[in-house]
Amino acid sequence: MNTPDAVPLAAPTEPGGRAHDNRPRFEALALPHLTHLYKLAVRLTGAAPDAEDLVHETYMKGLAAFPGLREPERIRPWMSRILARLVLDRYRSGPREVAVGDLAELDRFSLYDLVWDEDPLPYSDDLHHDFLAQFPDDEVRRALLALPETYRVPLLLLYVEDLSYRELAETLGCPMGTIMSRLHRGRKILERELWACAKRRGLVRSDDR
């Protein structure tokens, strides 16, 4: 996998090949956040080549929209939002609702309750925290990538970018209720994936045995 510093970033130009007048100031503010945006893009897409393309497109769109940015000191969250919208735009041609199984069953699923009932770490003073600590980063990443983009993007923006629900609604162009619903279901799907992973690793009893 390429490192963030290896992401190709050709200088965007206006039609006719003339460099954008705002480019020097934009690059001075935006390029220090290249590594952060690349890591976010990898989390959102799961693929380094896709992440590189997205970061490049994000910078091009950011440069074009830069004159309208009222708070240049907040360029990092602004660029992150551009990136997130680009990820979702790639999937807008697909079905709006992604099949996630029985929704009533999904809503009833509770990793907290299952861990409490199973008690896989009987000597732990902080059972749920210590249970989650059993999962290496790559397994958590795989569980996140199992989420459809509809659910993965708002979750990552909430926890990685620390956006508020209102900011998420504005960024993703959805009503607040839709954002809250997607976050709820995204958490449930992620918990379900982690529980299945715990079964495969023998951390908890498997119903299939």
C-alpha positions as CSV (number, residue, x, y, z in Angstrom):
1,M,0.0,0.0,0.0
2,N,1.3,3.4,-0.8
3,T,2.0,5.8,2.0
4,P,0.0,9.0,2.3
5,D,3.0,11.0,1.0
6,A,2.9,9.0,-2.2
7,V,-0.6,10.1,-3.2
8,P,-0.3,11.8,-6.6
9,L,-1.5,15.4,-6.4
10,A,-1.2,17.2,-9.7
11,A,-1.8,20.9,-9.6
12,P,-5.4,21.6,-10.6
13,T,-5.8,24.1,-13.4
14,E,-8.6,26.2,-14.8
15,P,-9.9,25.6,-18.3
16,G,-7.2,26.4,-20.8
17,G,-4.4,25.4,-18.5
18,R,-4.2,28.6,-16.4
19,A,-3.4,27.8,-12.8
20,H,-6.0,28.9,-10.3
21,D,-5.1,32.2,-8.7
22,N,-6.0,30.9,-5.3
23,R,-3.8,27.8,-5.6
24,P,-0.7,29.0,-3.6
25,R,-2.8,30.0,-0.5
26,F,-5.1,26.9,-0.8
27,E,-2.1,24.6,-1.0
28,A,-0.5,26.3,2.0
29,L,-3.6,25.6,4.1
30,A,-4.7,22.3,2.6
31,L,-1.6,20.2,1.9
32,P,-0.6,19.8,5.6
33,H,-3.9,17.8,6.0
34,L,-3.0,15.4,3.1
35,T,-2.1,12.5,5.4
36,H,-5.2,12.9,7.5
37,L,-7.5,12.9,4.4
38,Y,-5.7,9.9,2.9
39,K,-6.2,7.9,6.1
40,L,-9.9,8.9,6.2
41,A,-10.3,7.9,2.6
42,V,-8.8,4.5,3.2
43,R,-11.2,4.0,6.1
44,L,-14.1,5.0,4.0
45,T,-13.2,3.0,0.9
46,G,-11.0,0.2,2.2
47,A,-8.7,0.4,-0.9
48,A,-5.6,2.5,-1.3
49,P,-6.0,3.2,-5.1
50,D,-9.6,4.4,-4.5
51,A,-8.4,6.5,-1.6
52,E,-5.7,8.1,-3.7
53,D,-8.2,9.0,-6.4
54,L,-10.6,10.4,-3.9
55,V,-8.0,12.6,-2.2
56,H,-6.9,13.9,-5.5
57,E,-10.5,14.7,-6.5
58,T,-11.1,16.2,-3.1
59,Y,-8.2,18.6,-3.5
60,M,-9.4,19.6,-7.0
61,K,-12.9,20.3,-5.8
62,G,-11.6,22.1,-2.7
63,L,-9.5,24.4,-4.8
64,A,-12.5,25.2,-7.0
65,A,-14.7,26.0,-4.0
66,F,-12.0,27.7,-1.9
67,P,-13.0,31.3,-2.6
68,G,-16.3,30.6,-0.9
69,L,-14.7,29.2,2.3
70,R,-15.5,31.7,5.0
71,E,-13.4,30.1,7.7
72,P,-10.0,29.1,6.2
73,E,-8.8,27.9,9.6
74,R,-11.4,25.2,9.4
75,I,-10.2,23.8,6.1
76,R,-9.6,20.3,7.5
77,P,-13.2,19.5,8.4
78,W,-14.3,21.3,5.3
79,M,-12.1,19.1,3.1
80,S,-13.2,16.0,5.0
81,R,-16.8,16.8,4.2
82,I,-16.0,17.1,0.5
83,L,-14.3,13.7,0.6
84,A,-17.3,12.1,2.4
85,R,-19.7,13.5,-0.2
86,L,-17.6,12.1,-3.0
87,V,-17.7,8.7,-1.4
88,L,-21.4,8.7,-1.2
89,D,-21.8,10.1,-4.7
90,R,-20.1,7.1,-6.1
91,Y,-22.9,4.9,-4.8
92,R,-25.9,7.2,-5.5
93,S,-26.8,5.2,-8.6
94,G,-27.4,2.1,-6.5
95,P,-30.4,1.3,-4.4
96,R,-31.1,3.9,-1.7
97,E,-31.9,1.4,1.0
98,V,-29.3,-1.4,1.6
99,A,-30.6,-4.8,2.7
100,V,-29.3,-5.5,6.2
101,G,-31.6,-8.4,7.1
102,D,-34.5,-8.3,9.5
103,L,-34.6,-4.8,10.8
104,A,-36.7,-5.7,13.9
105,E,-34.1,-8.4,14.7
106,L,-31.3,-6.0,14.1
107,D,-32.9,-3.4,16.4
108,R,-33.1,-6.0,19.2
109,F,-29.5,-7.0,18.8
110,S,-27.4,-5.8,21.8
111,L,-23.7,-6.6,22.0
112,Y,-23.7,-5.1,25.5
113,D,-26.3,-7.6,26.7
114,L,-24.7,-10.6,24.9
115,V,-21.3,-9.8,26.5
116,W,-22.9,-9.4,29.9
117,D,-24.7,-12.7,29.6
118,E,-21.7,-14.6,28.2
119,D,-19.2,-13.1,30.6
120,P,-16.2,-14.2,28.5
121,L,-13.7,-12.4,30.8
122,P,-14.9,-13.3,34.3
123,Y,-12.0,-11.5,36.1
124,S,-12.4,-8.3,34.2
125,D,-13.3,-5.1,36.1
126,D,-14.4,-3.4,32.9
127,L,-16.0,-6.3,30.9
128,H,-17.2,-4.5,27.8
129,H,-14.1,-2.4,27.4
130,D,-11.9,-5.4,27.8
131,F,-14.0,-7.5,25.5
132,L,-13.7,-4.9,22.7
133,A,-9.9,-4.7,23.4
134,Q,-9.6,-8.3,22.2
135,F,-10.1,-7.3,18.6
136,P,-7.0,-6.3,16.7
137,D,-7.2,-3.1,14.6
138,D,-7.4,-5.1,11.3
139,E,-10.4,-7.0,12.5
140,V,-12.2,-3.8,13.5
141,R,-11.3,-2.4,10.1
142,R,-12.8,-5.4,8.4
143,A,-16.0,-5.1,10.4
144,L,-16.2,-1.5,9.4
145,L,-15.7,-2.3,5.8
146,A,-18.5,-4.8,6.0
147,L,-20.9,-1.8,6.6
148,P,-22.6,-0.4,3.5
149,E,-21.3,3.2,2.7
150,T,-24.7,4.5,3.8
151,Y,-23.9,3.5,7.3
152,R,-20.1,3.5,7.4
153,V,-19.7,7.1,6.2
154,P,-21.8,8.8,9.0
155,L,-20.3,6.6,11.7
156,L,-16.7,7.4,10.7
157,L,-17.5,11.1,10.4
158,L,-19.1,11.0,13.8
159,Y,-16.2,9.2,15.6
160,V,-13.2,10.2,13.5
161,E,-14.1,13.7,12.4
162,D,-16.2,14.5,15.6
163,L,-19.0,16.0,13.6
164,S,-22.3,16.8,15.4
165,Y,-25.6,15.3,14.2
166,R,-26.5,18.6,12.7
167,E,-23.1,18.8,10.8
168,L,-23.6,15.3,9.6
169,A,-27.1,16.2,8.3
170,E,-25.7,19.2,6.4
171,T,-22.7,17.3,5.1
172,L,-24.6,14.3,3.8
173,G,-27.7,16.2,2.7
174,C,-30.1,14.2,4.9
175,P,-32.7,15.1,7.5
176,M,-31.6,14.8,11.1
177,G,-33.9,11.8,11.6
178,T,-32.3,9.9,8.7
179,I,-28.8,10.5,10.1
180,M,-29.9,9.2,13.6
181,S,-31.5,6.2,12.0
182,R,-28.4,5.4,9.9
183,L,-26.1,5.8,12.9
184,H,-28.3,3.5,15.0
185,R,-28.3,0.8,12.4
186,G,-24.7,1.3,11.5
187,R,-23.7,0.7,15.2
188,K,-26.0,-2.4,15.3
189,I,-24.5,-3.9,12.1
190,L,-21.0,-3.2,13.4
191,E,-21.8,-4.8,16.8
192,R,-23.2,-7.9,15.0
193,E,-20.1,-8.2,12.9
194,L,-17.9,-8.0,16.0
195,W,-19.9,-10.7,17.7
196,A,-19.7,-13.0,14.7
197,C,-15.9,-12.4,14.7
198,A,-15.8,-13.2,18.5
199,K,-17.5,-16.5,17.7
200,R,-15.1,-17.4,14.9
201,R,-12.1,-16.7,17.2
202,G,-13.6,-18.7,20.0
203,L,-13.9,-15.8,22.4
204,V,-17.5,-16.7,23.1
205,R,-19.7,-19.8,22.6
206,S,-20.9,-20.4,19.0
207,D,-24.5,-21.5,18.6
208,D,-23.4,-23.5,15.6
209,R,-21.3,-26.0,17.7
